[in-house]
Amino acid sequence: MLLLPPRAIDPGRGAIYFISVKLNLNPFTPLSYVTSVHRGSDAQGELVGEFELGVTHSRAIITISEHTTRLVNILISNPKSPREFAWRYYNIELRWDCRTKLDDGSPMCICSDAASQQLASFVPPPLDASPPLPDATLTVFPDGHRYFDHILLSALVVERKMTLAG
């Protein structure tokens, strides 16, 4: 999958990120998916990050640049509201609030910083929709551009966690 800017805004721009998902069929671990994000239009670009998440959320791992850790060390879900998440990676703190549902059933996820300033929004297709599904839409506002890698990675992790929980 490629992440592209809207053609109306930047018609000549190529892919910004290449996102791939593969199934981990290791017989000694529960079923899981590995999602990788690379800069550019293919897997040969710089690795931005990678995470493995499956039915056993506690075993999830994430790699950002050269740093690998358990996902629970970076992404925390609110126990009182399972559709709210906090992403903390060194001095980067993002909050995702996915409690809003649009008319078609799609969740509307809002990403804000520690000061509650909105940085991005993410609208994945509804889980129970019939094909053809609409494309997921990630909108990153100018104040979020410096955190783009983390916004994209955290949006993918949050969506995977909600899909597995749903």
N, CA, C and O of each residue as an XYZ file, in Angstrom:
664
protein
N       0.855     -1.151      0.000
C       0.000      0.000      0.000
C       0.910      1.225      0.000
O       1.967      1.232      0.632
N       0.482      2.253     -0.716
C       1.249      3.488     -0.792
C       0.488      4.613     -0.118
O      -0.737      4.687     -0.222
N       1.203      5.489      0.572
C       0.608      6.693      1.126
C       0.995      7.827      0.199
O       2.173      8.146      0.041
N      -0.023      8.436     -0.415
C       0.186      9.494     -1.394
C      -0.505     10.766     -0.953
O      -1.543     10.708     -0.294
N       0.062     11.937     -1.309
C      -0.679     13.172     -1.056
C      -1.835     13.262     -2.049
O      -1.774     12.648     -3.113
N      -2.882     14.012     -1.725
C      -4.001     14.151     -2.672
C      -3.517     14.742     -3.993
O      -2.742     15.699     -4.003
N      -3.968     14.178     -5.094
C      -3.553     14.648     -6.425
C      -3.923     16.114     -6.650
O      -3.206     16.832     -7.347
N      -5.029     16.559     -6.069
C      -5.454     17.951     -6.237
C      -4.459     18.915     -5.591
O      -4.337     20.060     -6.027
N      -3.756     18.469     -4.570
C      -2.816     19.334     -3.857
C      -1.420     19.254     -4.460
O      -0.749     20.275     -4.602
N      -0.980     18.058     -4.815
C       0.378     17.863     -5.330
C       0.360     16.787     -6.413
O       0.738     15.644     -6.155
N      -0.086     17.150     -7.645
C      -0.283     16.136     -8.688
C       0.984     15.409     -9.130
O       0.895     14.282     -9.615
N       2.160     16.019     -8.978
C       3.386     15.384     -9.439
C       4.112     14.586     -8.381
O       5.119     13.942     -8.677
N       3.633     14.613     -7.173
C       4.336     13.954     -6.059
C       4.105     12.453     -6.086
O       2.983     11.990     -6.292
N       5.161     11.709     -5.878
C       5.059     10.256     -5.797
C       4.715      9.805     -4.393
O       4.299     10.602     -3.552
N       4.892      8.532     -4.156
C       4.565      7.959     -2.854
C       5.492      8.508     -1.775
O       6.698      8.642     -1.978
N       4.902      8.822     -0.628
C       5.679      9.295      0.514
C       6.119      8.101      1.357
O       7.239      8.065      1.868
N       5.222      7.125      1.495
C       5.505      5.935      2.296
C       4.990      4.695      1.577
O       3.997      4.740      0.850
N       5.695      3.585      1.801
C       5.271      2.272      1.345
C       4.949      1.459      2.595
O       5.792      1.319      3.482
N       3.733      0.925      2.666
C       3.279      0.175      3.834
C       2.986     -1.250      3.397
O       2.225     -1.474      2.456
N       3.593     -2.218      4.085
C       3.339     -3.621      3.759
C       2.924     -4.372      5.017
O       3.310     -4.018      6.131
N       2.133     -5.411      4.812
C       1.664     -6.255      5.913
C       1.900     -7.703      5.512
O       1.560     -8.118      4.404
N       2.485     -8.466      6.429
C       2.673     -9.892      6.163
C       2.242    -10.680      7.390
O       2.256    -10.176      8.513
N       1.872    -11.889      7.158
C       1.429    -12.791      8.214
C       2.635    -13.529      8.777
O       3.442    -14.065      8.017
N       2.767    -13.563     10.092
C       3.829    -14.328     10.741
C       3.250    -15.694     11.096
O       2.372    -15.801     11.953
N       3.741    -16.724     10.439
C       3.226    -18.076     10.648
C       4.155    -18.933     11.498
O       4.166    -20.156     11.358
N       4.925    -18.314     12.368
C       5.803    -19.051     13.270
C       4.942    -19.994     14.109
O       4.040    -19.530     14.807
N       5.195    -21.307     14.061
C       4.338    -22.254     14.784
C       4.458    -22.167     16.309
O       3.637    -22.747     17.019
N       5.454    -21.463     16.818
C       5.641    -21.368     18.263
C       5.091    -20.078     18.860
O       5.185    -19.860     20.068
N       4.523    -19.232     18.027
C       3.905    -17.998     18.517
C       2.488    -17.912     17.969
O       2.195    -18.478     16.915
N       1.608    -17.211     18.673
C       0.249    -17.052     18.152
C       0.254    -16.260     16.844
O       1.184    -15.505     16.561
N      -0.778    -16.442     16.076
C      -0.944    -15.757     14.799
C      -0.765    -14.254     14.968
O      -1.377    -13.645     15.846
N       0.076    -13.656     14.125
C       0.286    -12.213     14.200
C       0.593    -11.661     12.815
O       0.924    -12.392     11.882
N       0.469    -10.336     12.720
C       0.758     -9.618     11.486
C       1.912     -8.662     11.730
O       1.999     -8.033     12.785
N       2.802     -8.556     10.739
C       3.922     -7.622     10.804
C       3.656     -6.529      9.777
O       3.522     -6.804      8.585
N       3.580     -5.300     10.245
C       3.355     -4.143      9.380
C       4.643     -3.340      9.327
O       5.205     -2.987     10.364
N       5.112     -3.053      8.112
C       6.351     -2.291      7.915
C       6.043     -1.011      7.154
O       5.220     -1.004      6.238
N       6.705      0.064      7.538
C       6.539      1.361      6.878
C       7.913      1.817      6.403
O       8.840      1.962      7.199
N       8.032      2.041      5.087
C       9.278      2.505      4.473
C       9.027      3.841      3.789
O       7.919      4.113      3.326
N      10.066      4.677      3.728
C       9.958      5.918      2.949
C      10.024      5.582      1.467
O      10.769      4.692      1.056
N       9.249      6.290      0.675
C       9.301      6.107     -0.761
C       8.261      5.131     -1.265
O       7.266      4.858     -0.594
N       8.503      4.609     -2.452
C       7.483      3.834     -3.158
C       7.659      2.321     -3.077
O       6.886      1.581     -3.684
N       8.676      1.844     -2.329
C       8.848      0.397     -2.219
C       9.597      0.039     -0.937
O      10.004      0.916     -0.175
N       9.769     -1.249     -0.716
C      10.398     -1.741      0.511
C      11.902     -1.483      0.549
O      12.549     -1.788      1.551
N      12.469     -0.930     -0.516
C      13.899     -0.616     -0.532
C      14.192      0.713      0.155
O      15.347      1.016      0.454
N      13.146      1.513      0.408
C      13.339      2.799      1.075
C      13.688      2.624      2.542
O      13.591      1.527      3.092
N      14.095      3.718      3.164
C      14.463      3.701      4.586
C      13.315      3.172      5.439
O      12.168      3.587      5.275
N      13.630      2.254      6.351
C      12.616      1.726      7.264
C      12.303      2.785      8.312
O      13.177      3.190      9.079
N      11.051      3.230      8.339
C      10.588      4.195      9.333
C      10.254      3.464     10.622
O      10.624      3.897     11.713
N       9.547      2.344     10.478
C       9.157      1.568     11.645
C       8.447      0.299     11.239
O       8.042      0.125     10.090
N       8.308     -0.586     12.214
C       7.671     -1.880     11.971
C       7.062     -2.345     13.284
O       7.649     -2.162     14.350
N       5.886     -2.946     13.199
C       5.291     -3.495     14.416
C       4.659     -4.838     14.124
O       4.179     -5.100     13.021
N       4.671     -5.685     15.148
C       4.041     -7.002     15.063
C       2.965     -7.067     16.132
O       3.223     -6.859     17.317
N       1.758     -7.359     15.685
C       0.615     -7.377     16.592
C      -0.319     -8.488     16.158
O      -0.608     -8.647     14.972
N      -0.781     -9.244     17.117
C      -1.697    -10.336     16.821
C      -2.726    -10.501     17.906
O      -3.041     -9.562     18.638
N      -3.244    -11.700     18.002
C      -4.304    -11.967     18.970
C      -3.821    -11.809     20.406
O      -4.627    -11.540     21.297
N      -2.537    -11.969     20.645
C      -1.982    -11.769     21.977
C      -1.327    -10.395     22.020
O      -0.141    -10.258     21.719
N      -2.096     -9.380     22.395
C      -1.600     -8.006     22.385
C      -0.378     -7.821     23.278
O       0.471     -6.978     22.987
N      -0.273     -8.584     24.347
C       0.841     -8.406     25.288
C       2.191     -8.766     24.668
O       3.229     -8.338     25.172
N       2.195     -9.536     23.595
C       3.450     -9.924     22.948
C       3.837     -8.981     21.821
O       4.861     -9.190     21.171
N       3.046     -7.953     21.578
C       3.296     -7.043     20.463
C       4.629     -6.318     20.637
O       4.999     -5.916     21.741
N       5.341     -6.162     19.515
C       6.608     -5.432     19.534
C       6.585     -4.360     18.459
O       5.817     -4.435     17.499
N       7.440     -3.361     18.638
C       7.541     -2.284     17.661
C       9.003     -1.900     17.511
O       9.766     -1.909     18.476
N       9.379     -1.562     16.284
C      10.715     -1.057     15.990
C      10.551      0.302     15.336
O       9.841      0.441     14.340
N      11.210      1.299     15.897
C      11.239      2.637     15.315
C      12.706      2.972     15.131
O      13.472      3.003     16.093
N      13.091      3.224     13.887
C      14.500      3.387     13.532
C      15.250      2.140     13.996
O      14.971      1.047     13.503
N      16.173      2.268     14.911
C      16.963      1.125     15.389
C      16.486      0.621     16.749
O      17.084     -0.305     17.297
N      15.440      1.196     17.300
C      14.987      0.898     18.665
C      13.811     -0.075     18.637
O      12.772      0.229     18.052
N      13.966     -1.247     19.267
C      12.898     -2.248     19.352
C      12.477     -2.402     20.805
O      13.316     -2.490     21.702
N      11.168     -2.433     21.025
C      10.630     -2.582     22.372
C       9.234     -3.191     22.296
O       8.674     -3.354     21.212
N       8.690     -3.518     23.442
C       7.298     -3.971     23.513
C       6.396     -2.785     23.206
O       6.672     -1.659     23.620
N       5.332     -3.044     22.486
C       4.397     -1.987     22.118
C       3.803     -1.306     23.349
O       3.541     -0.103     23.321
N       3.586     -2.058     24.426
C       3.003     -1.469     25.645
C       3.907     -0.405     26.260
O       3.447      0.379     27.089
N       5.178     -0.359     25.875
C       6.076      0.687     26.365
C       5.893      2.001     25.619
O       6.390      3.037     26.061
N       5.186      1.973     24.492
C       4.999      3.169     23.674
C       3.528      3.547     23.545
O       3.185      4.727     23.621
N       2.664      2.571     23.354
C       1.234      2.854     23.175
C       0.452      2.298     24.357
O       0.530      1.112     24.676
N      -0.295      3.179     24.992
C      -1.098      2.795     26.156
C      -2.549      3.095     25.834
O      -2.879      4.198     25.401
N      -3.420      2.111     26.046
C      -4.846      2.371     25.852
C      -5.461      2.729     27.194
O      -5.045      2.237     28.243
N      -6.450      3.589     27.133
C      -7.142      4.038     28.334
C      -8.046      2.907     28.817
O      -8.948      2.502     28.083
N      -7.838      2.385     30.021
C      -8.668      1.269     30.492
C     -10.149      1.637     30.639
O     -11.014      0.764     30.573
N     -10.437      2.917     30.837
C     -11.832      3.352     30.972
C     -12.482      3.621     29.623
O     -13.708      3.640     29.514
N     -11.669      3.827     28.601
C     -12.183      4.097     27.260
C     -11.270      3.409     26.253
O     -10.247      3.979     25.872
N     -11.609      2.194     25.808
C     -10.713      1.418     24.945
C     -10.489      2.014     23.555
O      -9.733      1.451     22.763
N     -11.127      3.137     23.248
C     -10.926      3.788     21.958
C     -10.110      5.078     22.108
O     -10.121      5.940     21.229
N      -9.402      5.190     23.239
C      -8.483      6.305     23.468
C      -7.097      5.735     23.745
O      -6.951      4.764     24.487
N      -6.079      6.352     23.139
C      -4.720      5.830     23.227
C      -3.724      6.968     23.445
O      -3.945      8.094     22.999
N      -2.641      6.662     24.128
C      -1.526      7.600     24.296
C      -0.273      6.954     23.712
O       0.049      5.810     24.032
N       0.424      7.686     22.863
C       1.661      7.251     22.219
C       2.792      8.080     22.820
O       2.787      9.306     22.703
N       3.745      7.441     23.449
C       4.874      8.149     24.052
C       6.172      7.499     23.579
O       6.449      6.333     23.862
N       6.948      8.284     22.858
C       8.245      7.817     22.370
C       9.252      8.938     22.619
O       9.244      9.954     21.924
N      10.104      8.750     23.601
C      11.039      9.785     24.049
C      10.264     11.075     24.320
O       9.395     11.088     25.192
N      10.556     12.162     23.593
C       9.867     13.426     23.867
C       8.630     13.642     22.994
O       8.065     14.736     22.993
N       8.208     12.637     22.266
C       7.018     12.755     21.412
C       5.837     12.140     22.137
O       5.864     10.969     22.516
N       4.801     12.940     22.324
C       3.592     12.449     22.979
C       2.385     12.787     22.108
O       2.102     13.953     21.832
N       1.689     11.745     21.686
C       0.483     11.898     20.872
C      -0.681     11.234     21.586
O      -0.508     10.253     22.310
N      -1.852     11.777     21.374
C      -3.066     11.168     21.927
C      -4.024     10.910     20.779
O      -4.245     11.775     19.931
N      -4.589      9.714     20.761
C      -5.592      9.337     19.765
C      -6.929      9.133     20.464
O      -7.024      8.406     21.453
N      -7.956      9.784     19.939
C      -9.318      9.637     20.448
C     -10.184      9.142     19.295
O     -10.447      9.885     18.349
N     -10.621      7.899     19.371
C     -11.392      7.269     18.292
C     -12.824      6.963     18.726
O     -13.438      6.023     18.221
N     -13.352      7.742     19.646
C     -14.697      7.477     20.164
C     -15.809      7.941     19.230
O     -16.940      7.471     19.350
N     -15.517      8.849     18.305
C     -16.543      9.378     17.406
C     -16.768      8.432     16.238
O     -15.814      7.916     15.655
N     -18.037      8.207     15.897
C     -18.401      7.406     14.710
C     -19.084      8.326     13.705
O     -19.923      9.148     14.073
N     -18.721      8.180     12.444
C     -19.364      8.937     11.377
C     -20.662      8.244     10.973
O     -20.938      7.129     11.415
N     -21.456      8.905     10.136
C     -22.760      8.368      9.733
C     -22.669      6.990      9.081
O     -23.582      6.177      9.226
N     -21.560      6.714      8.355
C     -21.423      5.413      7.686
C     -20.862      4.331      8.610
O     -20.659      3.196      8.178
N     -20.611      4.671      9.874
C     -20.079      3.704     10.830
C     -18.574      3.748     10.987
O     -18.018      3.058     11.841
N     -17.902      4.560     10.165
C     -16.445      4.682     10.267
C     -16.060      5.384     11.557
O     -16.705      6.355     11.953
N     -15.011      4.899     12.216
C     -14.515      5.660     13.362
C     -13.781      6.905     12.873
O     -13.126      6.877     11.831
N     -13.891      7.974     13.614
C     -13.133      9.203     13.333
C     -12.119      9.325     14.453
O     -12.481      9.563     15.606
N     -10.854      9.164     14.115
C      -9.789      9.214     15.114
C      -9.078     10.563     15.024
O      -8.610     10.964     13.959
N      -9.008     11.246     16.150
C      -8.361     12.551     16.223
C      -7.048     12.392     16.980
O      -7.014     11.829     18.075
N      -5.972     12.891     16.387
C      -4.652     12.857     17.010
C      -4.310     14.259     17.492
O      -4.386     15.225     16.732
N      -3.935     14.359     18.753
C      -3.537     15.653     19.305
C      -2.233     15.489     20.077
O      -1.820     14.380     20.414
N      -1.602     16.621     20.345
C      -0.364     16.588     21.121
C      -0.680     16.714     22.606
O      -1.848     16.733     22.997
N       0.356     16.800     23.430
C       0.164     16.865     24.881
C      -0.612     18.107     25.299
O      -1.239     18.114     26.358
N      -0.577     19.167     24.476
C      -1.308     20.401     24.775
C      -2.719     20.380     24.188
O      -3.400     21.406     24.176
N      -3.156     19.228     23.706
C      -4.495     19.024     23.116
C      -4.705     19.779     21.809
O      -5.844     20.063     21.437
N      -3.626     20.106     21.113
C      -3.730     20.727     19.793
C      -3.860     19.618     18.754
O      -3.042     18.699     18.717
N      -4.891     19.705     17.907
C      -5.108     18.663     16.906
C      -4.000     18.693     15.864
O      -3.702     19.735     15.281
N      -3.395     17.527     15.642
C      -2.314     17.382     14.676
C      -2.749     16.623     13.433
O      -2.225     16.855     12.344
N      -3.718     15.707     13.596
C      -4.120     14.851     12.478
C      -5.489     14.253     12.749
O      -5.996     14.281     13.870
N      -6.071     13.710     11.685
C      -7.282     12.899     11.821
C      -7.114     11.680     10.930
O      -6.435     11.728      9.904
N      -7.738     10.600     11.337
C      -7.651      9.351     10.592
C      -9.035      8.728     10.556
O      -9.677      8.550     11.591
N      -9.489      8.396      9.339
C     -10.800      7.763      9.166
C     -10.596      6.467      8.389
O     -10.473      6.495      7.164
N     -10.560      5.330      9.089
C     -10.503      4.039      8.398
C     -11.902      3.649      7.944
O     -12.882      4.206      8.438
N     -12.019      2.705      7.015
C     -13.359      2.264      6.612
C     -14.061      1.559      7.771
O     -13.406      1.015      8.660
N     -15.391      1.568      7.759
C     -16.115      0.867      8.824
C     -15.832     -0.632      8.771
O     -15.667     -1.204      7.693
N     -15.777     -1.259      9.942
C     -15.449     -2.687     10.021
C     -16.489     -3.578      9.358
O     -16.145     -4.619      8.798
N     -17.748     -3.184      9.414
C     -18.823     -4.052      8.934
C     -19.384     -3.628      7.580
O     -20.465     -4.077      7.200
N     -18.674     -2.774      6.844
C     -19.158     -2.298      5.548
C     -18.981     -3.371      4.474
O     -18.091     -4.218      4.553
N     -19.846     -3.310      3.483
C     -19.739     -4.218      2.339
C     -18.782     -3.631      1.313
O     -18.702     -2.411      1.166
N     -18.058     -4.485      0.603
C     -17.158     -3.998     -0.444
C     -17.953     -3.328     -1.557
O     -19.121     -3.665     -1.751
N     -17.378     -2.417     -2.275
C     -16.008     -1.932     -2.124
C     -15.900     -0.958     -0.953
O     -16.743     -0.077     -0.784
N     -14.862     -1.128     -0.158
C     -14.650     -0.268      0.996
C     -14.015      1.051      0.570
O     -13.199      1.074     -0.350
N     -14.378      2.137      1.225
C     -13.705      3.403      0.914
C     -12.255      3.352      1.400
O     -11.917      2.592      2.307
N     -11.420      4.165      0.789
C     -10.027      4.249      1.233
C      -9.967      4.873      2.620
O     -10.773      5.740      2.957
N      -9.019      4.431      3.410
C      -8.747      5.101      4.679
C      -8.167      6.475      4.357
O      -7.459      6.639      3.364
N      -8.471      7.462      5.202
C      -7.994      8.822      4.971
C      -7.232      9.318      6.191
O      -7.773      9.381      7.295
N      -5.976      9.666      5.977
C      -5.149     10.266      7.019
C      -4.893     11.711      6.620
O      -4.341     11.977      5.553
N      -5.291     12.637      7.472
C      -5.054     14.060      7.237
C      -4.121     14.557      8.330
O      -4.451     14.498      9.515
N      -2.954     15.047      7.924
C      -1.994     15.590      8.885
C      -1.935     17.096      8.664
O      -1.617     17.568      7.573
N      -2.247     17.836      9.717
C      -2.265     19.294      9.653
C      -0.839     19.830      9.774
O       0.047     19.121     10.250
N      -0.607     21.091      9.342
C       0.767     21.623      9.343
C       1.520     21.452     10.667
O       2.711     21.143     10.649
N       0.863     21.643     11.802
C       1.557     21.485     13.084
C       1.979     20.038     13.341
O       2.831     19.792     14.195
N       1.403     19.086     12.622
C       1.749     17.685     12.801
C       2.817     17.182     11.858
O       3.295     16.059     12.018
N       3.211     17.991     10.865
C       4.161     17.512      9.862
C       5.471     17.034     10.474
O       6.049     16.061      9.990
N       5.949     17.684     11.511
C       7.233     17.267     12.105
C       7.129     15.913     12.807
O       8.145     15.277     13.087
N       5.903     15.476     13.089
C       5.672     14.179     13.739
C       5.088     13.150     12.764
O       4.559     12.123     13.190
N       5.182     13.420     11.483
C       4.474     12.607     10.487
C       4.761     11.117     10.646
O       3.833     10.310     10.621
N       6.020     10.738     10.810
C       6.360      9.317     10.959
C       5.611      8.699     12.136
O       5.052      7.608     12.020
N       5.603      9.392     13.254
C       4.947      8.865     14.457
C       3.428      8.880     14.329
O       2.752      7.979     14.825
N       2.895      9.891     13.671
C       1.444      9.934     13.452
C       1.023      8.752     12.590
O       0.045      8.074     12.904
N       1.751      8.499     11.505
C       1.415      7.387     10.620
C       1.553      6.043     11.343
O       0.629      5.229     11.312
N       2.682      5.807     11.984
C       2.879      4.536     12.700
C       1.819      4.330     13.776
O       1.240      3.249     13.884
N       1.569      5.359     14.565
C       0.592      5.207     15.649
C      -0.816      5.015     15.103
O      -1.599      4.264     15.685
N      -1.159      5.679     13.994
C      -2.485      5.478     13.384
C      -2.651      4.028     12.939
O      -3.714      3.438     13.134
N      -1.614      3.453     12.344
C      -1.680      2.057     11.900
C      -1.815      1.103     13.084
O      -2.584      0.144     13.025
N      -1.071      1.364     14.156
C      -1.154      0.506     15.344
C      -2.532      0.617     15.982
O      -3.143     -0.394     16.328
N      -3.021      1.845     16.137
C      -4.344      2.058     16.747
C      -5.422      1.356     15.931
O      -6.295      0.695     16.493
N      -5.367      1.495     14.618
C      -6.369      0.843     13.763
C      -6.291     -0.675     13.897
O      -7.324     -1.337     13.985
N      -5.082     -1.236     13.914
C      -4.930     -2.689     14.056
C      -5.482     -3.149     15.406
O      -6.171     -4.167     15.476
N      -5.187     -2.415     16.469
C      -5.692     -2.785     17.799
C      -7.217     -2.734     17.837
O      -7.852     -3.615     18.415
N      -7.808     -1.708     17.225
C      -9.274     -1.607     17.223
C      -9.895     -2.706     16.371
O     -10.948     -3.242     16.718
N      -9.252     -3.044     15.260
C      -9.761     -4.104     14.391
C      -9.717     -5.453     15.108
O     -10.672     -6.226     15.037
N      -8.620     -5.733     15.791
C      -8.501     -7.007     16.507
C      -9.447     -7.079     17.699
O      -9.905     -8.160     18.067
N      -9.740     -5.929     18.300
C     -10.645     -5.906     19.458
C     -12.103     -5.944     19.030
O     -12.972     -6.384     19.783
N     -12.367     -5.470     17.792
C     -13.744     -5.320     17.337
C     -14.366     -6.575     16.907
O     -15.528     -6.581     16.501
